[in-house]
Amino acid sequence: MRFLLSALLVVLASISTSSVADDRVIRLASLEWPPYASARSSSGGTVTDTVRRALAASGYRLVVEYHAWPNAIALGETGKGFVGYFPTYYSADRDRRAELSDPVGESPLGLAQRADSPSAWATLDDLRAMRLGVVEGYINTASLDRRISAGEQPAEIAVDDASNLMQLAAGRIDLAVIDSKVFANLMGNDPRLARLRGQLAMNSRMLELKSLHVAFRRTPEGRRYSRALSEGLRKIGYQAPVFNQGIH
């Protein structure tokens, strides 16, 4: 009897310890989007590293799974064991659907062009005569997305940034919406784009300096994790830049 009681106590203690341990693990979905997020990077990417260090400072351990972006969003919103996804731009719709964290990074969003046919533009109205390439599931800028949805801006949808750039090189689109750091990383490292080096370049005008966030589920647990991340960001001394409102 004494042996059975001791064994039961050990089992209960083990369950309790496991429960506490699981409660300190935050599982997020992400995508291959170097340099910000990547399973191929030892740090997981620059934004992943910031999120991991901030959560660790608040006593949590980050676990990340990398998927195609639409799948990452779906898993973050409803997948078993997940509590959110990242990195995402801010949008009013996403802010309604998720508990968006404080900024965890910044993204200089611009337009890639063919090097032999640079585009001169000052406002979004100037882009109406051009066909833009955008990526499925990505937020661009609020003004640009409204124009695309209303049919005021011609656009083609690609499955990812690399495919978008290949469409640009092939002349199927005139400009590709892309983060300039993602562009540099892809052109320097993606074997699919190796033959296009020197053929594509970033346009000198930036669309918007975007803030990057973690989208936690809009639940009490999600709000708790978002607060923990905010506290951790302060503890590690992360300071986000001033973000602009983009070109209209």
C-alpha positions as CSV (number, residue, x, y, z in Angstrom):
1,M,0.0,0.0,0.0
2,R,2.8,2.4,1.0
3,F,4.6,1.5,-2.3
4,L,1.4,2.2,-4.4
5,L,0.9,5.6,-2.6
6,S,4.5,6.6,-3.3
7,A,4.2,5.6,-6.9
8,L,1.0,7.6,-7.2
9,L,2.6,10.7,-5.7
10,V,5.5,10.4,-8.2
11,V,3.1,10.2,-11.1
12,L,1.1,13.2,-9.9
13,A,4.2,15.2,-9.4
14,S,5.4,14.3,-12.9
15,I,2.0,15.4,-14.4
16,S,2.1,18.6,-12.4
17,T,5.7,19.4,-13.5
18,S,4.8,18.6,-17.1
19,S,1.8,20.9,-17.0
20,V,3.8,23.7,-15.5
21,A,6.5,23.2,-18.1
22,D,4.0,23.1,-21.0
23,D,2.5,26.3,-19.7
24,R,5.8,28.0,-20.2
25,V,6.1,27.0,-23.8
26,I,4.8,29.3,-26.5
27,R,4.3,27.6,-29.9
28,L,4.0,29.8,-32.9
29,A,3.7,29.2,-36.7
30,S,5.9,31.1,-39.1
31,L,7.2,31.0,-42.7
32,E,10.5,30.9,-44.6
33,W,11.1,34.6,-44.9
34,P,14.8,35.3,-44.4
35,P,16.4,37.3,-43.0
36,Y,13.5,37.7,-40.6
37,A,12.3,34.1,-40.1
38,S,13.9,30.9,-41.4
39,A,14.4,27.3,-40.3
40,R,17.7,27.3,-42.2
41,S,19.2,30.0,-39.9
42,S,20.9,29.0,-36.7
43,S,19.0,31.8,-34.9
44,G,15.7,31.1,-36.7
45,G,15.9,34.6,-38.3
46,T,16.4,38.1,-36.9
47,V,12.8,38.5,-35.8
48,T,12.6,35.0,-34.5
49,D,15.7,35.7,-32.4
50,T,14.2,38.9,-31.0
51,V,10.9,37.1,-30.1
52,R,12.8,34.2,-28.5
53,R,15.1,36.4,-26.4
54,A,12.2,38.6,-25.2
55,L,10.0,35.6,-24.2
56,A,13.0,34.0,-22.5
57,A,13.4,37.2,-20.5
58,S,9.8,36.7,-19.3
59,G,10.3,33.1,-18.5
60,Y,8.9,31.4,-21.6
61,R,10.4,29.1,-24.2
62,L,9.6,29.7,-27.9
63,V,8.9,26.8,-30.3
64,V,8.5,27.7,-33.9
65,E,7.2,25.7,-36.9
66,Y,7.7,27.0,-40.4
67,H,5.1,26.6,-43.1
68,A,3.8,28.3,-46.3
69,W,2.3,31.6,-45.1
70,P,-1.4,30.8,-45.6
71,N,-0.9,27.6,-43.7
72,A,1.0,29.4,-40.9
73,I,-1.9,31.8,-40.5
74,A,-4.4,29.0,-40.4
75,L,-2.3,27.0,-37.8
76,G,-1.7,30.1,-35.7
77,E,-5.4,30.9,-35.6
78,T,-6.9,27.5,-35.1
79,G,-4.2,24.8,-35.1
80,K,-4.0,22.5,-32.1
81,G,-1.1,23.5,-29.8
82,F,-0.4,26.8,-31.5
83,V,-1.1,30.2,-29.9
84,G,-0.4,32.5,-32.9
85,Y,1.9,33.2,-35.8
86,F,4.5,35.7,-36.9
87,P,5.9,37.9,-38.4
88,T,2.9,39.9,-39.6
89,Y,2.4,43.4,-40.7
90,Y,-0.3,45.5,-39.0
91,S,-3.7,45.8,-40.6
92,A,-7.1,46.9,-39.2
93,D,-8.5,43.5,-40.1
94,R,-5.7,41.5,-38.5
95,D,-5.9,43.7,-35.4
96,R,-9.6,42.7,-35.1
97,R,-8.9,39.0,-35.5
98,A,-5.7,38.7,-33.4
99,E,-4.0,40.1,-30.4
100,L,-1.1,41.9,-32.1
101,S,2.0,42.3,-30.1
102,D,4.2,45.4,-29.8
103,P,6.5,45.7,-32.8
104,V,9.2,43.0,-32.9
105,G,11.0,44.2,-36.1
106,E,10.7,46.5,-39.0
107,S,10.3,45.9,-42.8
108,P,11.3,48.4,-45.5
109,L,8.6,47.6,-48.1
110,G,9.3,48.6,-51.7
111,L,9.1,47.6,-55.3
112,A,11.5,45.4,-57.3
113,Q,12.0,46.3,-60.9
114,R,13.9,45.0,-63.9
115,A,17.3,46.8,-64.0
116,D,16.9,47.7,-67.7
117,S,13.5,49.3,-67.2
118,P,13.5,51.4,-64.0
119,S,10.1,53.0,-63.0
120,A,9.7,56.6,-62.0
121,W,6.7,57.2,-59.7
122,A,5.8,59.5,-56.8
123,T,2.2,58.4,-55.8
124,L,0.1,55.3,-56.0
125,D,-1.8,56.9,-58.8
126,D,1.4,56.7,-60.9
127,L,1.3,52.9,-60.5
128,R,-2.1,52.4,-62.0
129,A,-0.7,51.9,-65.5
130,M,1.6,49.2,-64.2
131,R,0.9,45.6,-63.2
132,L,2.1,44.8,-59.8
133,G,3.1,41.4,-58.3
134,V,1.9,40.6,-54.8
135,V,2.2,37.5,-52.7
136,E,-0.8,35.4,-51.6
137,G,-1.8,36.2,-48.0
138,Y,0.6,39.1,-47.6
139,I,-0.5,42.5,-46.4
140,N,1.0,45.3,-48.5
141,T,0.0,48.9,-47.6
142,A,-3.6,49.8,-46.6
143,S,-3.9,52.2,-49.5
144,L,-2.4,49.8,-52.1
145,D,-4.5,46.8,-50.8
146,R,-7.7,48.9,-51.1
147,R,-6.9,49.8,-54.7
148,I,-6.1,46.2,-55.6
149,S,-9.4,44.9,-54.0
150,A,-11.4,47.6,-55.8
151,G,-9.8,46.7,-59.1
152,E,-8.2,50.1,-59.4
153,Q,-4.6,48.6,-59.4
154,P,-3.8,45.8,-61.8
155,A,-2.1,43.0,-59.8
156,E,-1.0,39.4,-60.1
157,I,-0.8,37.0,-57.2
158,A,2.3,34.8,-56.6
159,V,2.7,32.0,-54.1
160,D,5.9,33.5,-52.6
161,D,8.5,36.2,-53.0
162,A,10.8,34.2,-55.2
163,S,8.0,33.3,-57.6
164,N,7.0,37.0,-57.7
165,L,10.5,37.9,-58.7
166,M,10.6,35.3,-61.4
167,Q,7.4,36.7,-62.8
168,L,9.0,40.1,-62.8
169,A,12.1,38.9,-64.7
170,A,9.8,37.1,-67.2
171,G,8.0,40.4,-67.9
172,R,4.6,39.1,-66.7
173,I,4.5,42.0,-64.2
174,D,6.0,45.5,-64.2
175,L,7.0,45.7,-60.5
176,A,7.0,43.3,-57.5
177,V,6.0,44.4,-54.0
178,I,8.7,43.1,-51.7
179,D,10.7,43.9,-48.6
180,S,14.2,45.2,-49.6
181,K,16.0,43.0,-47.2
182,V,14.1,39.9,-48.3
183,F,14.9,40.9,-51.9
184,A,18.7,41.1,-51.1
185,N,18.6,37.8,-49.3
186,L,16.8,36.0,-52.0
187,M,18.9,37.4,-54.8
188,G,22.1,36.4,-52.9
189,N,21.0,33.0,-51.7
190,D,18.1,31.4,-53.6
191,P,19.4,29.1,-56.4
192,R,16.2,29.7,-58.4
193,L,17.2,33.3,-58.8
194,A,20.9,32.9,-59.3
195,R,20.6,33.4,-63.1
196,L,18.7,36.7,-62.5
197,R,21.4,38.4,-60.5
198,G,22.1,41.8,-62.0
199,Q,18.8,41.7,-63.9
200,L,16.6,42.8,-61.0
201,A,16.9,45.7,-58.6
202,M,15.0,47.6,-55.9
203,N,13.3,50.8,-56.9
204,S,14.8,53.8,-55.0
205,R,11.4,54.8,-53.6
206,M,10.0,52.9,-50.6
207,L,6.3,52.2,-50.2
208,E,6.4,52.1,-46.4
209,L,8.5,51.2,-43.4
210,K,6.3,48.5,-41.9
211,S,6.2,47.2,-38.3
212,L,6.4,43.5,-37.7
213,H,4.3,41.8,-35.0
214,V,3.4,38.5,-33.4
215,A,-0.3,37.7,-33.9
216,F,-1.5,35.9,-30.8
217,R,-5.0,34.4,-30.6
218,R,-7.6,36.9,-29.2
219,T,-8.1,34.9,-26.0
220,P,-7.1,35.6,-22.3
221,E,-4.1,33.3,-22.9
222,G,-3.1,35.2,-26.0
223,R,-3.3,38.5,-24.2
224,R,-1.2,37.1,-21.4
225,Y,1.5,36.0,-23.9
226,S,1.4,39.3,-25.6
227,R,2.0,41.1,-22.3
228,A,4.8,38.8,-21.5
229,L,6.4,39.5,-24.9
230,S,6.1,43.3,-24.3
231,E,7.7,43.0,-20.9
232,G,10.5,40.9,-22.4
233,L,11.1,43.4,-25.2
234,R,11.7,46.1,-22.6
235,K,13.9,43.8,-20.5
236,I,16.2,43.1,-23.5
237,G,16.2,46.7,-24.5
238,Y,14.5,46.4,-27.9
239,Q,13.5,49.8,-29.3
240,A,11.3,49.9,-32.4
241,P,11.8,52.7,-34.9
242,V,9.2,55.3,-35.8
243,F,7.0,53.7,-38.6
244,N,5.7,55.9,-41.4
245,Q,2.2,55.8,-42.9
246,G,3.2,55.0,-46.5
247,I,2.7,56.6,-49.8
248,H,-0.9,57.4,-51.0
